[in-house]
Amino acid sequence: MGKGIIFSVALVLICLGGKGAAGQAHHVVGADRGWDPTSDLVSWSSGRLFRVGDQIWLTYSVAEGLVAEVKSKEEYEACDVRNPIKMYTEGLHAIPLESEGMRYFVSSEAQNCKNGLKLHIEVLPKGQGITNKKYSTLSDYEAAAPTTPSASTRYGHSTVLLLTLMFCVIIGLAYSHPSLPYI
């Protein structure tokens, strides 16, 4: 049931267009798979812009290991979690991006980390576009931002996702509460 709640929160955020108050983005790391060994976090993060004021959401199974935020690129690349900035242990975390710069997250399970269960992001200034010369060259870990789909496409997909989420929640409630009358 706990994993269903995490998945539901992630889907609600995706359905709502990933925007919070004042245009802040809420990035669900790994999208529907979350922070999971089967997630391709490099593909998920490529082309995304992370700005001051945004939040990233980590959803994961504690049984697969914890998530550590590390200080340096060297610790990130070596999957070194001996001295983390913070260890995330609850399975669901909203992490505010409060300042500019690089942030590094790795799996606490060495094998998962070495197999790619890690994420680094560059937090840009609030409202900063990719056209700024400082950010116009792409690093080894970044890709060019994709074009934004039209609003009608985004809301069309959001509606389908929202309806699917509602259906799944209703079915999940029906199966988890056998005392409820059948609909």
N, C-alpha and C positions, 0 to 999 in steps of 0.2 A: 504494500500500500504506500510506503514511504517513497519508493521510486516513482510511483504514479503521481504523487503530489508534486515531486520535483519536475517531472515531465510536464505536468499541467501548468505549473508556474512558467516554465520555459515557453510552452506554446502560447500562453496568454500574452507574454511579452512580445513574442514574434507576431501574433495576430494584431496587436495594437500598433504595429509598425515600428516598434523598437524605439519610440521617442517618448521621453518623459517631459517634465515641466520645462518650459523655456527652450524647447528644442534639443534637450540633452538626450543623447542616444543611450540605450540600454543594450549592450552586446551580450547575448547568451553564448558563452564560449562553447564552440563545437556544435552550435544550433541544436537540432533535435536529439543528437547523440550525447551532447554535453561533454564533459571532461571524461573521456573514456578511451581505453587503449585502441578501440576501433575507429576513433575520430581522426580525421586528417586536419590537424590544427593549422598546419602550414597553409593548406588551401583555404580553410575557413578564414584565416586572418589576412590573406593576401588581398590587397585592394581596399581593405577597411581603413577608415580614418578614425583614430581615437583622439578625442579632444578633452582638455580640462573641463570638468563638469559632467562628463559621461560616466557611466558605470559599466563594469563588466560583471557578469553573473557566472559563477562557477557552480555547476550542478554535477555531482559525481557520487559514486558508490564508495563509501568509506572502505568497504571490503577490497576495493581495487587499489587502495593506497590513499594517502593524503596529498594535499597540494601545498608546496612550499614556495614562497616568494624569496628569491635570492637577490643578492646585491649586484653581482657583476656578470658580464658576458662570459667570463672564464668559468664561474660557478655554474652558469646556465649550460654552457657547452659540455662541461665535465659531469653534469648531473650531481653536483656536490651540494648536499643539503645539510652538511654538518653545522653551519652557522646561518640559518635562514633569517631573513627580516621578520617573517611571520609564517606560521604553519597553520593552514586552514584544515579544520578537523570535523566540521559539522555536516558536510554533504551538500550544503546550499549556502552560497555567500554572494552578497552584492558588494563589490569593491569599488568605491568611488575613486575616480581618477582626478586627484586634487591638484597635481602639479605636473609641469612639463618634464619630459625626459623618458628614458627607457625603463621599462618594467619587465622583470623576468619571473616566470612561473614554471615550476617543474614538478613532476610526479615524485613523491617520496620513495616510490618503488624503483630501484635503480634500473631494472630491466625494462619497465614501462617507459621510463625517461629516455633510456638509450634507444628505444624503439620509436621515439618521436612524441611521447606524451609530455610535451612541454610547449610553452608559448612565450614569446617576447613581443612586446608592443612598444611603439613610440607614441607617447602622448604629446599631441600638438597643442599649441595655444588655443584657447577658446575662439571659435569662429575662424580659425586659420585655414585657408584653402591650400590645396596642393600646388597652386601657382607660385607660392612664395619660393624664391630661389633656394633658400635654406633647405626646403623639403622637396624640391623638384627632381633631384637626382635620387634614384632608387638604390637602396642598399641590397645586400645579398638576400635579405629576408622579405623584401617588399615587392609588390607588383603594382602596376598602374591601376588606378581605381576604375571599376567598370562604370558604364553609363547607367544612370538611374532610370528605372522603368517609369512609364507614365503612371499617373495617379490611378487611372482606371485599372491598370494591370495590378498595381499593388493592392488596391482595395478588393479587387476580384479574388486574388489569392488569399487575402486576409479573411474574407467572408467564408471561403471554403474551409480554411483552417479553423476559424471560429466555430463553424457548424460541426466540423469533425471533432473538435475539442468538446463541445457541448454533448455530442452523441457519446463520446468515450466516457465523460464524467457520469452521465446518466447510467450507462451500462455498468461502469465501475461501481457506482453506488448501489445499483440493483444487486450485483453479485456480492458486494461486501456487507450488505444489510439484508440477510434473507428474511427478516421479519417484515420488510416493506411489502405491501401488496404489489402484485404484478400489474404492469401498465398495459 
